[in-house]
Amino acid sequence: MEISIQANEHFIDYLNNWDKRFYYIVGGYGSSKSYHTALKLILKAIQEKRRILVVRSVYRTIKESCFSLLKGIISNYNLNGFFSYTLNPLHIRCRNGSEFIFMGLDDSEKLKSIDNVDMIWIEECSEISYNAFNELNGRLRALGKDLHIFLTNNPVSVNNWTYERFIKKTNISEDDLYDKRIILTDDTYYHHSVVTDNAFVNDEYIQQLKNFETYDPERYRIAFQGKFGIVGKRVFKNVLKAKDTEVQATVKELSKYGLGNLYDGLDYGFSVSYNALVRMAIDRENNVLYVYDELYNKNLITSELIASMSYIKQKHREIIADSARPETTEEIRRAGFKIINAKKGPGSVLDGLQKLKSFYKIIVSDKCINTYSELTELCHEKDKNGNYLEDKFTIDPHTVDAMRYGLEKYKQTTFKNGEIRKPIGV
């Protein structure tokens, strides 16, 4: 069977290369690295009987990312007659016997039952641990097949294990990678890409990424230039304080468009930690997050916490709360609040922080003293060698945790995926 392949020019060599065990595919937002990895795997699945494991750190994120991307490409190329799908569990099967298996590393026991896998795609590989990578590498042992692992990711930090394993320890020069764009070693294919390599993304999206140069230079380095980030002392550099009257007026305007722009998050505490409720509104057009109300207290039993929250009780306004105390959440729900538990999992802290850092601005009302203080004081801890750790902090940021929970359902797809249309020829 012949298929007319339409792809971005910079990815053609990648699509045709099958000589390496590891494919380290790194680049900026919207560069189409995940798209072309999915396309590459689909083509191989049609050509040969393959058993392909698709992995992310958290299983629930797979359906809207890898699974949807694979299914969309199959549909775009009019290949639906060759494939069938199931949703529970997620599974794609080709009529020649090839199959795509989907798994999250938040259920490591299931991973141990996977056998005869000959290809693995690790999407957002920087979100998993080095130990998990080694475990996956050990699972790649099907007989009589050439074996491959595809690692796709944004270059989040030089302190991440992927940089240590694939750049530092292999003596790959960052500058060479950015300059040559494709580097081959004995066992690894390196590929670097940026959004301008994607001919099918619109100019508006490219400009949005460029705007980070003004609002968040570190984010610009990662998102637009596709270069590895350097974790610095302060976690947030996009936080501003504004008069409460100004913030409330803006939130009032945003609320006219319904509850879709309004978010509430709640972190629990007691004697040492604080209860922190943070109320937020998003200006989607300008990519600005507003914090307009907070509740910050401790040493309260549940009934007292409920009483302190009574002024915000709204039948249709949802609060997403810390899942560490489901019994407290249930008591609050029975008191008449619409409240659910956050879905924590591996990588959820960093994912939430990246979401907060992706706003051009976080504007905090001057009455939200604790939120502004924690956002501006939150710093990374250092390891024994003096390097900043991206997931360790100098304070316990209760309001920041509440913000992460509250924004859990907010999909910031604009800056992550770009607009990947069906290729029309390059």
Disulfide bonds with the S-S distance in Angstrom:
none
